């Protein structure tokens, strides 16, 4: 099917594009509440605590001392006890949260592809993004009810929210090539990403204030966590109104006669064609592989940093929480800085520079002195500077090598690469720790991801890839 040019139907003047871009930024602002407040800080420990309490109540109810601090000792004395029931499976409470995270990741891979294909097939990008955004926001808001042993409810709500977050983000990313010219794209992507970091910082700062001061506010620690989780749903849903009011569907909605089943079936057929056609764009595939490798390093450093601070550097939770807030704020400025540098030097050159910086930071992390919060903050500051720019500029670089009319489908492949990240990194960390019993060796081993991914990106003929996809090569790339 020939995709009509949006210029034939819509006002794509600079003023109209600017209006849409500002609305688009607000979805980064809105959805950042979920990864920062819910995933990074509150949900994992709280859900594990709820599952532990349920196991205590089931197996050690007669023991008044049963609690998080004594649970492991009680289990060690009675190895056959201390399990929770997860749909017929017996599981240790500490394994429950990783289990639901892994389950959500598997579902994400399938549904992101479906969401992307459905958005491109029907042209109803705005409606599909809104559906998944509000489904995720509602599930997050409902996390207020996770209490009193309702760990299964918590796992179910996490899966719904996490999958919805991923599907909405696929469609959101696919708007980028439509609302910006090639020469605007790096700036727009960087500003959206930076805006998201700022939004995540503000809500997380409020929620951490409530949590740390819960006694003065007259609420329990558990209630403070539930307020934080629910607030992320309100923030996500409330600010999503702005992009839904400003973004426009570019393609005509000509499939009104299709039933839902026909639309989904057509989307799967289109997705199959897109995957087969990917062989015609080997350079686009090459970019995806390079991104998968170096982003694996990025995501593993982010997810492993708290463990490294605790296990190897001996730093407490207060230092870790403060570092999280600092990184969120500095990453806002870092994304804007690298976006500005991309306009001068080109996005590819800036990403390569950032990967060199990642390599240096990870190597320096090996030498951080134990107990030094100052050194850990300095490392976090350096990571924050390059973190947002690496992700934002990779997103805009990928937009150049996508064939027109396939934006959402290709961004679903991009997001699968993103969600698949940390798999190899996590295994590398596990292998290094298992062989050496050293977290320093483990974090140093991650430099290989930045080196290999950077070399692959450096060797990639990006202008050729852009032309092969039928797109205009920007003045700076």
N, C-alpha and C positions, 0 to 999 in steps of 0.2 A: 504494500500500500504506500502511495506517495504521501508524505507528510507535508501539508501545506505550510508555507512560510508564515511564522507568526507576524511578520511585518505587514502581511497583506490584510490582517484582520485587526490587530491590536496597535494601540499607541505605544511604541517603544522608544519614545523620545527620551533624552537624558533625564528629564524631570519625572517621567512616568517610571523609568527604571529605578531611579533613586527612591521613589516612594515604595516600590516593591522590595527593594533591597533592605530598606529600613524595617519593613514588616518581617522580612525573612530573618533578619538578625534576632528578632524577638523569640523565634522558636529555639535558637541556641540558648538564649537567656532562660526560656521556660523549661526546657527539658534537662538543663544542667542540674536542676534540683535532684533528679533521680540518681545519677552516678555519684554526686558529691555527698549529699546528706544520707541517702539510703544505702548505696553500695559501699562507699569508701569508709564510712564511719559507723553507722548505727545498726543496720539490719543484721549483719553476720553475727556479731557478739550477742545481740539480743535474742535472735532466733535460737542460737545455741543454748543460751541460758534458759529459754522457755522449754526446749527439748530436754535439757538436763533436769529441770524441775519436774517434768512429766515422768522421766525415768525414775527419779527419786520417789515420787508419789506412788508409782506402781510397785517398785521392788523394795524400797527402804522406808515405807511410810511409818513404820513403828520406831524408826531411829530419828529422834528429834534433831540430831546433829547433821542430817543429810542436807547438803547444799553444794554450791559450786566449788567451794574450797575443799570439801571433804569427799566429794563424789568419787574421785579417782582412787582414794584410799579404800573406800567401801567396795568398789568394783574389784580392786586388787585382792581384797579379802574374800570376795565372792564372784569369781570370774564368770559364772553363768548368769549373773544378774546385771542390771544396768543398761538394758536395751530399750529402745522405743520401737513401736510398730509403725511401719511405713507401708501401707497398702499390702499387708501380709509379709513384708520383709522385716526381719529383726536388724536393727541398726544402732550403733553407738550414737549418742546425742551429738558428739563432735563431728561425726561424718554426715549429719543431715544437711547442713547448709552447703557444703561442697557438692553433695548429691543433687540438690535442687538446682544449683548453678550449672552443673554439667547437663542435667536434663533440659534446662532452659536453652542452653547453647545448641543442643541437637535440634530442638524445635525451631529455634531462630533460623538455622541454616535453611530449613525447608520453607518456612513461611516468609522469610525475606525475599526469596526467589519468587514466590507466589505474589507477594505484595508489589514487587517491582514490575513483574510481567503484567499484572492486573492494571497498574497505573498507566503503563505505556499502551496497553491494548484498548482500554476504555477512554483514556484521556482525562479521567476524573482524579487527577493527582491531589487536588486540594481536599476533596471529600475523603479520599482514602487516607491521606495523612491525618486529617481530623479524626476519622474513626479510630485509628490506632492510638493517636495521642490521647483522646479522651477515655478510651478503654484502659490505657496504661495509667492515666491520672486517677481514674476511679478505683482501680486496684490498689494503687499506692495510698489513696485516701482511706481505703478500707483497712489498711494495716493498723489503724487505730484499734481494731478489734483483736489483734494478736495479743492474747494474755491468757492466763489460767490454763496452761497446757495445750493451747490451740496451735501447736507447732505445724500441724498439717495445713491449717488455714494459712499460716504464714508462708509455707512453701508454695501452696497453690497461688496465692496472691503475688508472690515474687515471680513465679513463672509467667503469669499473665502480664504483669507490669514489664518484665524484662523483654519478653517477646514483642510486646506492643511498642516498647521504646525502640527496639531495633528496626521493626517494620516501618514505623513512622519516620525514622531517621533516614532510611533508604530513600523514601519518596521526597523528604525534605532536601536531601543532597541533590536529587535530580533536578531541582529548580535552578540550581546554580548556573548551568550553561544557558538557561532561558532568560534570566534576569540580569545578565551581565555580558558585556562584550568580551572578546578574548583579552584585550588589554586591561580590562577592569577586574578580571576574575580573581587574580591573586589577592588584590586589595579587599574585595568583597568577602572572599573566603576567610581571610585572616581577621577581618573585623568581626565577622559572625562568630568565629571561634573565640576571639578575645572577649566579645560581649558575653559569651556563654560562661567563660571562666569568672567574669565579674559577677554575673548572676548567681553562680554556684557559691562563690565566696560570701556574698551578702547573706543568703539564706543559711548557709552553714554557720556563719559567725553568730547569727541570731539563735540558732538551735543549740550551738555549743554553749552560748551564754545561759540559755534556759537549763541545759543539762548540768552544767557546772554549778549553777546557782539554784538548783531545784529545791534545796532545803529552805533557803530564804524565801522562795516563792510558795512554799507550802505544798509541793507536789512530790510524789515519790520518784525515784530514779527511773522506774519502769514507765510511769506516766510521762515523764519528760521525754523518754525515747519515743513513745507512741505519739506524742505531740509533734516531735521532729519528723517522724515518718509520714504522718497525715498531712503536715504542712507542705511536704514536698509534692503531694498530690494536688493540693490547692494551688500551689505556685505553678506547677506544670499546666494544669488545666486552665487557670486564670489567664496566664500570659499567652497561651496558645490562641486565644481569641484574636490577638493583633495580627499574626501572620495569616490567619484564615480570612480576615477581612481585606487584606491587602494583596495577597497572592492571587494570580489568575491562571485558570486552565488555558493553555495555549492551543491545544488541539481541539477541533470541533467534537462535541459529544454526539457522534452520529450513530451510536449503537443503542439508541433508546429502546429498540424493539427486542434486544437480547434479554433473555432471562438471566438471572444470576448464575445459574448452572452453565448456560452457554458462554457467558462472559468468562467464567473461571476456566472452562474447557479451552476456549480460544486463547486465554492467557498462557495456559500450559503449552499449547501448540506453538505460540509465538516464542515462549521461553526456549523450547527445544530448538527452534530455528536459530535463535540467538546464540545458544551454546555451540551449535554446529558451525555457525558463521564466525565464531571466535577464531577458528583456524585461519580465516582470511586476514586476521589482524594479529600476526605473531608479535609485533612490537608492543601492542596493547597488553597481550598476555605476558610479555617480558616485564613490563612495568608492574603488573599485578604481582608477579613472583618476587621482584626486587622489593616492592612495598611489604609483602608478606614477611620477608626475611628481616628487613631493618625495623619494621614496626613490631615484630616479635620481640626484638631487643628492647624497644621503647616500652612496650606494655609490661614486659617482665621486670624491668627496672622499677617502674611505677608500683607494680603490685608487690614486689619483693622488698622495697625500701623500708617498710615498717618492720618486717621481720629482721632485716639486717640491723636496723637501729636497736631493736630489742635484744637479739641473740648475740650479735657480735660487738656492738658498741655499748651495750648495757644502758641504754637510754630509756627513761620512763615514758608513760602514756602522755603526760602533760607536754613533754618535748615533742612527741610525735604529732599530737593534735595541733600544737602551735605551728609545726612545720607544714602540716597540711594546709592550714589557713594561709601561711606565707606563700606557699607554692601556688595556690589558687589565685592570689592577688597578683603576684609577680608574673604568672603565666599570661594574664591579661595584657600587661605591657609588653611581654615577650612576643606574643602573637602579632601585636600591632607593629613592633619594631621589625620583625622579620618580614612582615608583609610590606613594609616600606622599603626594606632592602631589596626585596624581590622586584619592585618597580624599577630599581636602578641596575641590579646585577642579573635579574632573571630568577625565576622560582627554582629551577633545577640547580643553579649554582648555590643558592642559599640553602636548599635542603642538603646538598653535599657538604657545605660548611657546617651545618647543624649536626650531621652525622659524624664529622670529625670531632666536633665539640663533645658529642655523646661518648665517643671513644675515649677522649681524654678524661672526661668526668668519671667514667666507670673505672678507668685505670687508676685515677687518683683515689677513688673510694677504697681501693685495696689498702691504702696507707693511712686511712683516717684513724686517729688515736682513740682508744677505748675511753668512753666517758666524756668525750668532748662534744657538747651540744653545739658549740660554735662552729666546729668543723662540719658537723652534720647539716646545720643551717646553711653554711656556705655551699655545700654540695647541692642542697635542695634549691638554693637560689640559682645556681648555674643550670640545673635541670629545668627549672621553671622558664628560664629565658628561651631555651631552644625547644621545649616540649610543645607548646602551643603552635609555634611556627612550623615545626616538622609536620604536625598533623594537618594544619590548615592548608599549607602549601602542597602537601601530597594530595589533598582533596581537590585542589584547583588544577594541579598537574594532570590528574586523571581525567578531569572534565574535558581536556583538550583532545584526548585520544578515544572518545566515545562517538560512535556513529550517531548522526542526528535521528531523533525519534526513539532511541533505545536507552535514554538516560537512566531511567529508573531500574531497568533490568541490569545494566552494567554496574550501577551503583550497588545493586544487591550482591553482585559478585565481589565488588570492592569491600562491602561490609562483611561478607563471609571471610575474606582475607583478614579483615580487622578482628573478627570474632575468633578466627582460628589462631590469631596471634597469642603468644604466651604458651602455646602447646609445646613447641620445641624448646622455648626458653625455660619453661618449667621443668621439662625433662632434663635439660642441661644443668639447671640448678640442683635438681634431685641427684643426678649422677655425680656431680662434683662434690656435693656434701657427703654422699654415701662413700665415695672413694677417699676423700681427704679429711672429712669431718671439719671442714673449714668453710665458713660463709664468705671469707675474703677470697678464697680461690673461686668459689661459686660465682660471686659477682664479677670477678675479673674475667671469667670464662665468657661473659656476655659480649665482650668486645668483638667476637667473631661475627656476630649478627650485623653489627654496624659496618664492619669492614667488608663482608661479602655483599650485603645489600647495597652499600655505597658504591662498590666497584661495579655491580650490575647496573645501577642507575647511571653511573658515569659513562659506561660504555654504550648506553642506549641512545640511539639516534632519534631524539625526541621530535625534531621538526619533521623527519620522515614519517614517524608514527602519527603525527597530527595530520599530515597531508593524506596518509593512507586511510584515515578515518573520515576524510572528506571535510575537514575543518580548516579554518584560517589559522596560520601560524602567527602568534602575537609578536609584537616588536621585540619584546624581551622574554626569553624563555630559559 
